[in-house]
């Protein structure tokens, strides 16, 4: 997280905070499912008890940090597959592949599904 945040300006961090503060977790029925809430919490905050960092610190929905790919709006099956590959250590990649392998190591199948559903629910650009 330190590396990711070191590449953002204070203005970009404010934009990120504003963006996430203004997101609505409402579903079509107006109620948030447990899975939707879980995906959002993991994305925004992670789970320190399991050593899982919040995805948004690097992969923010606003696309502010150009060092990391945007996850928002990606197809759910694609996100699930990529997270599974990182978790298993079978995903290559660029300079930050090791960071993602460590970040995904503690994710359960349910975590992966929840994160993919959360990010996949954003509109595609």
Beta strands, then each sheet from edge to edge (+ up, - down):
strand 1: 46-47
strand 2: 52-53
sheet 1: 1+ 2-
end
